[in-house]
Amino acid sequence: VQRAAEACGVPHDWVQAAQRSPIWKLINDFEVALPLHPEYRTLPMVWYIPPLSPIVDEVTRTNNDAEDHKVLFTALSKMRIPLEYLAELFTAGDTRPVELALRRLAAMRSYMRDVNLGEPPKEKIAAAVGMTGQQIEDMYALLAIADYDDRYVIPMMHAELGRPTPSYDPMGCSLDADGGIGMAGSGATGRGPVPLTLQHRHGGGAYA
């Protein structure tokens, strides 16, 4: 990919920005970010982290400890409907990646409680989801306390490139020309704008 980008004239700092993007860690290292409807076979442009809060709320409602990783793991294994629903959205019906993501988020919640309370961190919590304590803390730093520069790695535009070239933006922007989205030109029906006249009638109200 890097060689192809270089051959196409993509600036090197753009490639470096892509390499520094936190989404890589969330997808491949931590495995908590999931694409929307991968069965459509489209390139995912947005990735989602499944919500743990419904599980936490249900555990809290039953007066159990919503910070205990064992309690959360048990709740996850029993609450199949949320898992199956999320799997239909993110993993083409496969509940295993969704459950792994939620288990890792639950482990982070429990592990970081001990850290924030000044207690010795429990490596067994991280090990239960196939992670190390350092990985849990790195994931927490990215999801909970990261600043703007850590969350968004956006490269600068190059002045020498000018406006986007066809190789970068082959379709252009629909707002750049008359008749684009939100413009006053003719739409798919081939009809232009229709003038409206407002007339006041007795009794109040305006009608077109």
C-alpha positions in Angstrom: 0.0 0.0 0.0 2.8 2.4 0.9 4.6 1.7 -2.4 1.4 2.2 -4.4 0.7 5.5 -2.6 4.2 6.7 -3.4 3.8 5.7 -7.0 0.6 7.7 -7.2 2.2 10.8 -5.8 0.6 10.7 -2.3 2.7 12.8 0.0 4.8 10.8 2.5 3.4 12.6 5.5 -0.1 11.6 4.5 1.0 7.9 4.7 2.7 8.6 8.0 -0.5 10.1 9.3 -2.4 7.0 8.3 0.1 4.9 10.1 -0.3 7.0 13.3 -4.0 6.9 13.2 -5.5 5.4 16.4 -8.0 3.4 14.4 -5.3 0.9 13.6 -4.8 0.1 17.3 -8.5 0.0 18.0 -9.2 -2.4 15.1 -6.1 -4.7 15.0 -4.4 -4.4 18.4 -7.3 -4.0 20.8 -10.0 -5.5 18.5 -12.8 -3.3 19.9 -13.7 -1.3 16.8 -16.0 -3.0 14.3 -17.2 -2.0 10.8 -20.8 -1.5 9.9 -22.4 -4.3 7.8 -19.2 -6.0 6.4 -21.4 -8.4 4.5 -22.2 -5.5 2.1 -18.5 -5.8 1.0 -18.0 -2.1 0.9 -14.9 -0.3 2.2 -15.7 0.7 5.8 -15.1 4.4 6.3 -16.4 4.5 9.9 -15.8 2.0 12.7 -17.8 1.6 15.8 -17.0 0.5 19.4 -20.0 -1.5 20.7 -21.6 0.0 23.8 -21.0 -1.6 27.1 -23.5 0.7 29.0 -26.6 -1.5 28.5 -24.8 -4.4 30.1 -23.6 -2.1 33.0 -27.0 -0.6 33.5 -28.6 -4.1 33.7 -26.0 -5.3 36.2 -26.5 -2.1 38.3 -30.3 -2.6 38.2 -30.0 -6.0 39.7 -27.8 -4.5 42.6 -24.7 -6.3 41.5 -21.2 -4.8 41.2 -20.9 -3.3 37.7 -17.2 -2.9 38.2 -16.5 -6.6 38.8 -15.2 -8.2 35.6 -16.6 -11.6 36.5 -20.1 -10.2 37.0 -19.9 -8.3 33.7 -18.5 -11.4 31.9 -21.4 -13.5 33.2 -23.9 -10.9 32.2 -22.5 -10.8 28.7 -22.7 -14.5 28.3 -26.4 -14.5 29.4 -27.7 -11.4 27.6 -27.8 -12.9 24.1 -30.3 -10.5 22.5 -28.0 -7.4 22.7 -25.1 -9.5 21.4 -27.1 -10.8 18.5 -28.5 -7.4 17.6 -25.0 -5.8 17.6 -23.6 -8.8 15.6 -26.3 -8.1 12.9 -25.0 -4.6 12.6 -21.2 -5.1 12.8 -20.1 -8.6 12.2 -22.6 -10.2 9.7 -24.2 -12.1 12.5 -21.1 -13.5 14.2 -21.4 -12.8 17.9 -17.8 -13.8 18.8 -16.0 -10.5 17.8 -18.8 -8.4 19.5 -18.5 -10.4 22.7 -14.7 -10.2 22.6 -14.9 -6.4 22.2 -17.4 -6.1 25.0 -15.4 -8.4 27.3 -12.3 -6.3 26.7 -14.2 -3.1 27.5 -15.5 -4.7 30.7 -12.0 -5.9 31.6 -10.8 -2.3 31.1 -13.5 -1.0 33.4 -12.6 -3.4 36.2 -8.9 -3.2 35.8 -8.8 0.6 35.7 -11.0 0.9 38.8 -8.2 -0.7 40.8 -5.6 1.5 39.2 -7.6 4.7 39.9 -8.1 3.7 43.5 -4.4 3.2 44.0 -4.7 -0.6 44.4 -2.3 -3.1 42.8 -3.5 -3.8 39.2 -4.7 -7.3 38.6 -3.0 -8.8 35.6 -5.4 -11.7 35.7 -8.2 -9.4 34.5 -6.2 -8.4 31.4 -5.1 -12.0 30.8 -8.8 -13.1 30.9 -9.4 -11.3 27.7 -6.0 -12.0 26.0 -4.4 -8.7 26.9 -1.6 -7.4 29.2 -2.1 -4.8 31.8 -0.1 -2.3 29.7 -2.4 -2.9 26.8 -5.4 -2.3 29.0 -3.9 1.0 30.1 -3.0 2.0 26.6 -6.6 1.3 25.5 -7.9 3.3 28.4 -5.7 6.2 27.6 -6.9 6.2 24.0 -10.6 5.8 24.7 -11.0 7.8 27.9 -8.4 10.5 28.4 -6.8 11.1 24.9 -6.5 14.6 23.7 -7.4 15.9 20.3 -4.0 15.2 18.7 -4.1 11.6 20.0 -7.6 10.9 18.7 -7.4 12.7 15.3 -4.3 12.5 13.0 -5.1 14.8 10.1 -2.3 15.7 7.7 -1.9 19.1 6.3 -2.9 19.9 2.7 0.0 20.5 0.4 0.0 23.8 -1.4 1.9 22.4 -4.4 -1.0 20.1 -5.1 -3.5 22.9 -5.3 -7.1 21.7 -5.6 -7.7 18.0 -5.4 -6.6 16.2 -8.5 -8.7 13.6 -10.3 -6.5 10.9 -8.8 -7.3 12.0 -5.3 -10.9 13.1 -5.9 -12.1 11.5 -9.1 -15.8 12.4 -8.5 -15.2 15.9 -7.3 -17.7 17.4 -4.9 -21.4 17.6 -5.7 -21.5 21.1 -4.2 -18.9 22.5 -6.6 -21.2 22.7 -9.5 -24.7 24.0 -10.1 -27.3 21.4 -9.6 -25.5 19.5 -6.9 -26.9 18.3 -3.7 -28.8 21.1 -2.1 -28.4 23.4 -5.1 -31.2 24.9 -7.2 -30.6 22.9 -10.4 -32.8 20.1 -11.7 -32.7 16.9 -9.8 -33.2 13.3 -10.8 -36.7 14.1 -12.1 -35.3 16.6 -14.6 -37.4 19.4 -13.2 -36.0 22.7 -12.1 -37.1 24.8 -9.1 -40.9 25.3 -8.6 -41.9 28.8 -7.6 -44.3 29.1 -4.6 -46.8 31.8 -3.9 -48.1 32.5 -0.4 -51.7 33.6 -0.1 -53.3 34.8 3.1 -56.9 33.6 3.7 -59.5 34.8 6.1 -59.1 33.0 9.5 -55.4 33.1 9.5 -52.8 30.8 8.1 -50.7 30.9 4.9 -51.0 28.5 2.1 -48.8 27.7 -0.9 
